[in-house]
Structures are given as structure tokens and as C-alpha cells.
Amino acid sequence: MTPSLLQPPSYLSPAQALELSQQAPNLLRTLPASTSSSPLKSIFLPSDSAQTWLQYENLLISCLRTGDDYSARQCLERLVARFGEDNERVMALYGLVREATAENGRELEDVLKEYDSILAENNTNVPITKRRIALLRSMGRIPDAVSALVQLLDFSPTDAEAWSELSDVYVSQGLYPQAIYALEEVLVLAPNAWNVHARLGEVQFMAATATGASDATRQKYFAEAMKRFARSVELCDDYLRGYYGLKLVTSRLLREPPKHAKQADPDDFALPDNATIEQLNELATKKLAEIVRRYSAGDKKWQGYEEAEIRAARELLAKDSPEMRR
């Protein structure tokens, strides 16, 4: 399937990003360009639309991912010509280009100093704030990244992306309770986001299997993980990641039944009985098998999954197949 320039670049596989970047010279010739950053003049240009400039932005990111710095800079030049150098989003894209083309740590430090200078003049510049956080993470300055994320959330507590990023940072440090809290904040803002429910289930499963957890704590996290995975597939019937997690946690509970420890908090979600866990495991197994079978058969309606996800699902099914036959 040919990738679209309107598709968020974070969802493009490396192969799709490469396919787009290889088309960059031709796309730059065919995509309309603006020679004025004046909003008044731009409204009279029939080719000027939000879709056009989203295509430029996505093409820029794809080119950076594949090392086509020349085409990326051409995209940036057209965005600057249309929106001006002082546009916050354009400023962030300019910083992204500088980060991607930096050849050493000193140059990255220069980019960081430039971000600091911009924020010293306008500390409400959210795109630059987020680029600074991403750069701090890439440089391994995790405490500084966490501090910047907390400051951003103090300023903008309804930023679901920032909460999700904070959770990811905490997971990378093994701070699972903090990561769970951050993801719960995301769900407050987006309660029907099935991918976030599944991600929360994954983090809770990691917390349950972490060393040092008491039996009551493990039982709590396993129960919450199962609930989150079940909710994710309830919201999206064909969500592979949700079914994968549901099978993973139920298989673990069937292999290693928890001790009947008293719940740490009476208000916590309790584990269901063994028969219910078996039913959930069977449901997840059947659905994963169907997804793998239809994807492998080339069914056009079932090709939206990543190959790595299918491979992981196939391995999980093969791993548990002896247990399922008994």
C-alpha cells in the first residue's frame, strides 16, 4: 500500500518513510508553493490549504528519517516562506532539522542553547518546549527531561501527549507507579483511546512482574492489566495489541495462579475466578489466531497490522499451543 503524505509520520514504517522520501524531488515539483507569508495574500491562492502544508511537514519528517537532508531543507524553506520564521510550529521544525543534521554533541548543545534562548523570551512556546524535551531525552539527560515535562504539565495540564511522554520516560527508568499515574491522566482526557488502555495494561503487567513486588501488589497489577486489555478490545474489536496483552496476562495467571492474598485496597479491581480467566484466554487465542491467519492469507481487510506485531502474535500462540491442546 502506497503511503500517504496526509498520514501522521509517526505511523509510517521505515520502508514507507523511505518510499516517500524517494519521491521527494517529484513531489516538490508538483506540490504548490507559496511565496508570501501574508495571511491576507494567501487566502487568494487557490492552492493554499491546510492539507498542502501538512504534506510538506510530513514529507520533511520522512526525508529526515531517511537522510535526505537536502529535500528536508527545501520543505522547510517553503514552510518558512508561507508562515514566516516566527511561526512557533515552523520554529520547531527548524530545530528538528538542526537536530537531525547535527554531527556531534557540541552541535546538539548549540541547538539546546537556542531552545533555551527562545523560551527565555517566550516560555509559552509549546512546540519549542516539546522539542527541547525530546532533545534532552536523546542526550540522556533524563532528570532534566522529567523536570521540563512536569513544568509543561503545570502550564498545560490537559496535554495528553505530554502525559504520555512523561509515562514513557518513567517506564524507561522502571518507575512503574509513576508511569501508571501519568497514563491514567491520559485516559481522563481520552477515555475511549483503546491504544492507551492497552499501553496502561502493558505497564501494569510490567509492574506485576517486577522484582520485589508483594503478592498483594502483584495480584492488584495483574487484575488491572487484564481489565485494561479487555477494555481496549471492547473499544476496538480487531486491536491486536489488546488481544496480545489479554492472552499474555491470562496465560500467566493460568500457569501461576496467584495466592489468595488479601487485596492491598478493598476498592481495587479483584481478579475474576479461574473459569472467567480461562474464557478470556480462549477468546484472545481465537482472535489472535484469526488475525494471524487472515493477515498471512493476504486478506485486504486485514493488512493494517505491522509485520512485527504479527510475528510476535504467532510466537505467542506457538508458545502456548501445548497448553491449549491439553
Phi and psi in degrees as a GROMACS rama.xvg file:
@    title "Ramachandran Plot"
@    xaxis  label "Phi"
@    yaxis  label "Psi"
@TYPE xy
-69.3664  126.837  THR-2
-67.1122  152.475  PRO-3
-106.139  142.622  SER-4
-70.9923  -11.7191  LEU-5
-91.1849  -7.55967  LEU-6
-78.8808  135.553  GLN-7
-53.8116  128.905  PRO-8
-60.5853  -25.9775  PRO-9
-66.9132  -18.9577  SER-10
-94.2838  -1.61737  TYR-11
-83.6664  135.286  LEU-12
-72.1611  163.392  SER-13
-55.3245  -38.2575  PRO-14
-66.2218  -39.7024  ALA-15
-68.7763  -39.7184  GLN-16
-62.5877  -39.5873  ALA-17
-65.1798  -41.1543  LEU-18
-60.657  -41.8076  GLU-19
-67.3192  -45.4764  LEU-20
-64.6813  -30.7579  SER-21
-68.382  -23.8938  GLN-22
-89.3671  -0.4393  GLN-23
-55.6547  -47.7181  ALA-24
-57.0067  -43.5268  PRO-25
-69.9666  -39.4315  ASN-26
-65.0752  -38.0767  LEU-27
-67.4211  -25.9345  LEU-28
-77.8015  -31.0111  ARG-29
-94.2587  -29.3009  THR-30
-70.0553  138.426  LEU-31
-67.5996  150.752  PRO-32
-124.721  151.076  ALA-33
-110.032  138.849  SER-34
-104.369  5.74729  THR-35
-138.061  137.123  SER-36
-93.7142  8.63588  SER-37
-76.7014  119.473  SER-38
-59.4294  -34.5267  PRO-39
-66.0039  -44.0863  LEU-40
-69.9384  -35.9639  LYS-41
-66.746  -24.6022  SER-42
-71.4212  -15.82  ILE-43
-92.5528  -1.11771  PHE-44
-89.7558  115.141  LEU-45
-63.2393  -25.1038  PRO-46
-86.7797  -6.86284  SER-47
-83.1736  110.343  ASP-48
-145.614  160.637  SER-49
-60.3104  -33.788  ALA-50
-63.28  -39.8814  GLN-51
-59.9865  -46.4781  THR-52
-78.2473  -24.9157  TRP-53
-66.4248  -37.6735  LEU-54
-63.0905  -42.4831  GLN-55
-60.6968  -44.6797  TYR-56
-63.4416  -44.8325  GLU-57
-67.8267  -36.4843  ASN-58
-66.7357  -39.146  LEU-59
-57.6353  -47.3159  LEU-60
-66.1005  -40.9129  ILE-61
-62.6321  -39.9555  SER-62
-65.7621  -39.1966  CYS-63
-65.0237  -38.422  LEU-64
-62.7348  -29.8739  ARG-65
-106.924  7.73088  THR-66
83.6068  12.039  GLY-67
-89.9776  76.0892  ASP-68
-66.5339  -32.6137  ASP-69
-62.4377  -50.1483  TYR-70
-65.3658  -36.8733  SER-71
-60.6647  -42.1263  ALA-72
-68.058  -33.6787  ARG-73
-64.1569  -42.2978  GLN-74
-60.0418  -43.8449  CYS-75
-62.8601  -41.2845  LEU-76
-60.2507  -39.3492  GLU-77
-71.5173  -34.5383  ARG-78
-68.1755  -38.5403  LEU-79
-65.6838  -42.0611  VAL-80
-62.2278  -32.7375  ALA-81
-83.4996  -44.7809  ARG-82
-107.961  -15.1426  PHE-83
91.8687  156.625  GLY-84
-70.1474  -21.3607  GLU-85
-89.2612  -3.03967  ASP-86
-66.0741  129.436  ASN-87
-61.4593  -40.1889  GLU-88
-67.8041  -40.0482  ARG-89
-65.6437  -38.2235  VAL-90
-60.5024  -40.7652  MET-91
-67.2178  -38.8995  ALA-92
-67.189  -37.0228  LEU-93
-62.2109  -43.4964  TYR-94
-63.1252  -38.7351  GLY-95
-62.012  -42.0448  LEU-96
-62.7152  -42.3739  VAL-97
-64.5305  -39.8533  ARG-98
-62.4748  -45.8943  GLU-99
-67.1496  -29.0601  ALA-100
-99.1459  0.417008  THR-101
-64.5295  137.775  ALA-102
-99.7393  -11.9629  GLU-103
-157.13  174.36  ASN-104
-64.318  -31.4008  GLY-105
-63.8966  -41.3039  ARG-106
-66.283  -35.7549  GLU-107
-66.034  -38.1946  LEU-108
-62.153  -36.6377  GLU-109
-64.2529  -39.8992  ASP-110
-63.9604  -42.8074  VAL-111
-61.0921  -41.8561  LEU-112
-63.552  -36.036  LYS-113
-66.9146  -40.5024  GLU-114
-60.3066  -44.274  TYR-115
-60.6638  -39.3348  ASP-116
-65.4679  -41.856  SER-117
-63.5408  -43.7725  ILE-118
-72.2499  -25.0032  LEU-119
-65.7529  -30.8078  ALA-120
-85.5407  -32.7173  GLU-121
-148.855  93.9408  ASN-122
-79.3888  5.39015  ASN-123
-101.363  9.76043  THR-124
-77.1005  92.2002  ASN-125
-66.4517  -44.1877  VAL-126
-57.4532  -41.3938  PRO-127
-69.6651  -37.7406  ILE-128
-58.6473  -42.9356  THR-129
-70.3148  -35.7148  LYS-130
-66.3451  -38.0981  ARG-131
-63.192  -41.3916  ARG-132
-63.4735  -44.5699  ILE-133
-61.705  -39.4954  ALA-134
-67.3433  -41.3737  LEU-135
-59.8981  -41.1056  LEU-136
-63.6075  -44.5143  ARG-137
-66.4677  -25.6467  SER-138
-88.0033  0.423573  MET-139
81.0592  12.2378  GLY-140
-93.3608  69.7948  ARG-141
-64.601  -46.476  ILE-142
-57.2875  -39.4965  PRO-143
-66.559  -37.7308  ASP-144
-65.3763  -42.4275  ALA-145
-63.0166  -44.5432  VAL-146
-60.7595  -42.0389  SER-147
-66.6799  -38.249  ALA-148
-65.4225  -42.1389  LEU-149
-63.1668  -41.2148  VAL-150
-63.9093  -40.5549  GLN-151
-62.9084  -41.1954  LEU-152
-73.1845  -27.7696  LEU-153
-63.3989  -37.3406  ASP-154
-79.743  -38.3285  PHE-155
-134.423  77.754  SER-156
-69.1935  -9.22297  PRO-157
-101.083  18.4964  THR-158
-87.3346  96.9112  ASP-159
-63.4046  -35.3306  ALA-160
-63.0597  -40.9076  GLU-161
-68.012  -40.5402  ALA-162
-61.3506  -41.5895  TRP-163
-65.2651  -40.7779  SER-164
-64.5211  -41.2004  GLU-165
-61.7553  -41.4924  LEU-166
-60.4896  -42.8245  SER-167
-63.7062  -38.5383  ASP-168
-63.9745  -44.3596  VAL-169
-62.721  -39.8913  TYR-170
-61.3549  -41.9273  VAL-171
-62.1186  -21.7746  SER-172
-100.923  2.12049  GLN-173
75.2625  17.3177  GLY-174
-94.1669  74.31  LEU-175
-67.6535  -41.179  TYR-176
-58.994  -41.577  PRO-177
-66.2732  -39.1498  GLN-178
-64.9546  -39.5479  ALA-179
-64.0465  -43.6554  ILE-180
-58.6735  -44.3593  TYR-181
-64.4286  -40.5014  ALA-182
-69.1423  -32.8825  LEU-183
-64.0923  -33.4659  GLU-184
-66.3594  -35.4085  GLU-185
-62.4674  -42.2639  VAL-186
-69.8258  -25.9245  LEU-187
-62.3723  -37.3198  VAL-188
-84.7605  -29.3828  LEU-189
-136.951  74.4272  ALA-190
-65.7518  -19.918  PRO-191
-104.293  16.8104  ASN-192
-80.2199  98.75  ALA-193
-63.9579  -31.7563  TRP-194
-67.3344  -33.3258  ASN-195
-73.0919  -37.9801  VAL-196
-58.2688  -44.9902  HIS-197
-65.8036  -40.6333  ALA-198
-63.4269  -40.5073  ARG-199
-62.4303  -40.2073  LEU-200
-60.6835  -39.8569  GLY-201
-63.2407  -44.3878  GLU-202
-66.7993  -38.838  VAL-203
-66.3012  -35.6536  GLN-204
-65.0239  -41.2539  PHE-205
-61.6426  -40.6131  MET-206
-65.3332  -37.111  ALA-207
-67.6489  -33.6029  ALA-208
-94.2878  0.766612  THR-209
-70.2596  147.571  ALA-210
-68.5682  146.221  THR-211
91.5344  -6.60598  GLY-212
-77.0173  137.237  ALA-213
-72.5084  165.5  SER-214
-61.245  -41.8133  ASP-215
-64.7927  -40.8012  ALA-216
-67.0955  -42.4662  THR-217
-60.9033  -43.9269  ARG-218
-61.7234  -40.6754  GLN-219
-62.2471  -47.3242  LYS-220
-68.5291  -38.0723  TYR-221
-62.6449  -42.8066  PHE-222
-63.772  -44.5714  ALA-223
-66.3977  -37.8922  GLU-224
-63.8061  -44.1631  ALA-225
-62.7846  -39.7296  MET-226
-63.6937  -42.4315  LYS-227
-68.2193  -41.534  ARG-228
-64.4384  -40.6109  PHE-229
-63.7654  -38.6998  ALA-230
-66.9546  -37.1268  ARG-231
-64.4012  -40.5458  SER-232
-80.0925  -20.3714  VAL-233
-67.8619  -37.6151  GLU-234
-78.9998  -29.486  LEU-235
-138.754  103.876  CYS-236
-63.9153  -24.3616  ASP-237
-112.153  25.7702  ASP-238
-81.3418  102.964  TYR-239
-58.3501  -43.7405  LEU-240
-61.6216  -36.2682  ARG-241
-67.2231  -44.1666  GLY-242
-66.7037  -36.9922  TYR-243
-60.1163  -48.6349  TYR-244
-63.4119  -39.4683  GLY-245
-62.8863  -42.3843  LEU-246
-67.7012  -39.3459  LYS-247
-61.417  -48.0801  LEU-248
-73.1565  -38.8342  VAL-249
-69.4744  -36.9358  THR-250
-62.9669  -40.4238  SER-251
-63.3735  -42.3635  ARG-252
-69.795  -31.6671  LEU-253
-74.425  -34.1247  LEU-254
-74.5694  -39.9202  ARG-255
-127.259  77.7506  GLU-256
-57.0115  134.369  PRO-257
-67.9433  150.291  PRO-258
-69.4601  152.55  LYS-259
-78.1972  64.2426  HIS-260
-81.8545  150.078  ALA-261
-69.2775  137.741  LYS-262
-62.6371  141.497  GLN-263
-62.2924  -33.1073  ALA-264
-138.046  123.559  ASP-265
-58.3999  -23.1042  PRO-266
-82.8841  -8.1485  ASP-267
-68.4267  151.721  ASP-268
-66.8403  127.125  PHE-269
-91.5184  151.799  ALA-270
-65.0015  138.345  LEU-271
-72.2365  174.896  PRO-272
-70.9827  168.389  ASP-273
-61.6978  -36.3614  ASN-274
-63.2143  -39.8116  ALA-275
-67.2353  -40.031  THR-276
-62.5971  -40.7846  ILE-277
-63.4676  -39.6299  GLU-278
-64.8504  -41.7631  GLN-279
-65.0495  -38.4204  LEU-280
-64.9861  -41.0476  ASN-281
-65.9005  -40.6756  GLU-282
-61.126  -47.7102  LEU-283
-63.4226  -39.4271  ALA-284
-62.6278  -46.9462  THR-285
-63.4141  -41.2934  LYS-286
-70.3832  -41.3459  LYS-287
-62.7444  -41.6717  LEU-288
-62.8058  -38.9117  ALA-289
-65.7702  -44.1038  GLU-290
-61.2856  -47.0976  ILE-291
-62.735  -43.2153  VAL-292
-64.4695  -46.6509  ARG-293
-71.6666  -36.4484  ARG-294
-64.2993  -45.4958  TYR-295
-66.2836  -28.7313  SER-296
-79.4576  -5.68362  ALA-297
81.8652  18.3298  GLY-298
-60.0739  121.227  ASP-299
-60.4844  -30.8655  LYS-300
-78.9334  -4.42552  LYS-301
-123.932  29.8403  TRP-302
-104.511  11.5681  GLN-303
-83.97  3.21342  GLY-304
-93.1778  157.185  TYR-305
-82.8169  146.647  GLU-306
-59.2005  -37.0282  GLU-307
-64.3903  -36.4348  ALA-308
-66.4999  -43.4756  GLU-309
-62.3957  -42.6138  ILE-310
-62.6498  -42.3467  ARG-311
-64.8746  -40.6243  ALA-312
-64.0207  -41.8226  ALA-313
-62.793  -41.6586  ARG-314
-66.0851  -38.7785  GLU-315
-65.5775  -42.0457  LEU-316
-63.9094  -41.5847  LEU-317
-66.3823  -36.2099  ALA-318
-63.805  -39.251  LYS-319
-95.2743  -0.432776  ASP-320
-60.8825  -38.2445  SER-321
-60.806  -36.8886  PRO-322
-69.1493  -35.1804  GLU-323
-72.8735  -22.1769  MET-324
-80.423  -22.4521  ARG-325
